[in-house]
Amino acid sequence: MDAGATVLMSADTGVLTQFPGFTAHREIEAMVDAGMPALEAIKAATLLPAQMLGLTDRGSLEPGMRADFIVLTADPLKTIANTRRIESVYIAGAAVDRERMRKSFLAWPAGRGSSSVSPRPVHPTAPT
């Protein structure tokens, strides 16, 4: 960072070796543990990847943007582990039914397909 390099969070270890969400929190925490300020680590996980990928409708919360975000119960700038204290999740501005999603993951039959493949997440606008 000090030398002008852009640092971003990415899924470069392979999608089948990571558990979505959990590994993102670990990676942000590792960035802060390595000396990156918490706000810069959060940007490295949100704004900067969107900019790098040319996704002009996401990465920040402002009018006209897609509005994928989480609401936390504690300030991650005070303790970066507070990114795990999630009150609610929104995708494209719509609240995600986290309890329904949790139940769908728990109901996924063991041994069905590859053990490293998760069921399709429950999107708030997906038909039930």
C-alpha positions in Angstrom: 0.0 0.0 0.0 2.7 2.4 0.9 4.4 1.8 -2.4 1.2 2.6 -4.3 0.0 -1.0 -4.8 -3.7 -1.6 -4.7 -4.7 -4.4 -2.2 -8.0 -6.1 -2.7 -9.8 -9.0 -1.1 -10.4 -11.8 -3.6 -11.3 -15.5 -3.9 -8.0 -16.5 -5.5 -7.7 -19.8 -3.5 -10.5 -21.4 -5.4 -14.2 -21.3 -4.8 -14.4 -25.0 -3.6 -11.9 -24.4 -0.8 -13.7 -21.4 0.8 -16.9 -21.0 2.7 -18.5 -17.8 1.4 -18.8 -15.1 4.0 -16.7 -16.8 6.7 -13.4 -16.6 4.7 -14.1 -12.9 3.8 -14.2 -12.0 7.5 -10.9 -13.9 8.1 -9.3 -12.2 5.2 -10.3 -8.7 6.3 -9.1 -9.5 9.8 -5.7 -10.8 8.4 -5.3 -7.5 6.5 -5.8 -5.5 9.7 -3.5 -7.9 11.7 -0.9 -7.2 9.0 -1.1 -3.5 9.7 -3.7 -2.2 7.3 -6.1 0.4 8.8 -9.6 -1.1 9.3 -11.3 1.3 6.9 -8.7 0.5 4.2 -9.4 -3.3 4.8 -13.1 -2.7 4.4 -12.6 -0.8 1.2 -10.3 -3.6 0.0 -13.3 -5.9 0.4 -16.0 -3.7 -1.1 -15.2 -0.6 -3.1 -11.9 -1.5 -4.6 -12.8 -4.9 -6.1 -15.9 -3.4 -7.6 -13.8 -0.6 -9.2 -11.2 -3.1 -10.4 -13.8 -5.3 -12.0 -15.6 -2.3 -13.6 -18.8 -2.9 -11.7 -19.9 0.7 -11.6 -23.2 0.0 -9.9 -21.8 -1.5 -6.6 -19.0 -1.2 -4.1 -20.4 1.8 -2.1 -23.7 2.9 -0.7 -25.0 5.9 -2.6 -28.0 6.9 -4.7 -28.3 4.8 -7.9 -26.1 2.0 -6.7 -27.1 -1.7 -6.3 -27.2 -1.6 -2.5 -25.7 -5.0 -1.5 -24.7 -4.4 2.2 -24.8 -5.7 5.7 -25.9 -3.9 8.9 -23.7 -4.5 11.9 -24.5 -4.2 15.6 -21.0 -2.9 16.4 -18.4 -0.6 14.8 -15.8 -2.5 12.7 -13.5 0.6 12.8 -13.1 0.0 16.6 -12.5 -3.8 16.3 -12.4 -5.4 12.8 -13.9 -8.6 14.2 -17.2 -6.6 14.5 -17.7 -7.3 10.8 -19.0 -10.7 12.1 -21.7 -9.0 14.2 -24.3 -8.9 11.5 -27.8 -7.6 12.2 -29.2 -7.9 8.6 -28.1 -8.5 5.0 -29.4 -6.7 1.9 -29.0 -7.8 -1.7 -30.0 -5.2 -4.3 -31.7 -3.2 -1.6 -33.9 -6.1 -0.5 -33.6 -7.8 3.0 -32.4 -11.4 2.9 -34.4 -13.8 5.0 -31.4 -15.1 6.9 -33.4 -17.7 8.9 -34.8 -19.2 5.7 -31.3 -19.3 4.2 -29.9 -20.9 7.3 -32.6 -23.6 7.2 -32.0 -24.3 3.6 -28.3 -24.9 4.3 -29.1 -27.1 7.3 -31.6 -29.1 5.2 -29.0 -29.8 2.4 -28.6 -33.6 2.4 -25.2 -35.0 3.3 -23.6 -36.9 0.5 -25.7 -35.1 -2.2 -23.2 -34.2 -4.9 -19.8 -33.0 -3.9 -19.3 -32.3 -0.2 -17.6 -29.0 -1.1 -20.6 -27.7 -3.0 -23.2 -25.6 -1.1 -26.9 -25.3 -2.0 -28.1 -22.3 -4.0 -28.5 -19.4 -1.6 -32.0 -18.1 -0.9 -32.2 -14.7 -2.7 -34.9 -12.3 -1.5 -36.5 -12.0 -4.9 -36.1 -15.7 -5.9 -39.3 -17.7 -6.3 -39.9 -20.1 -3.4 
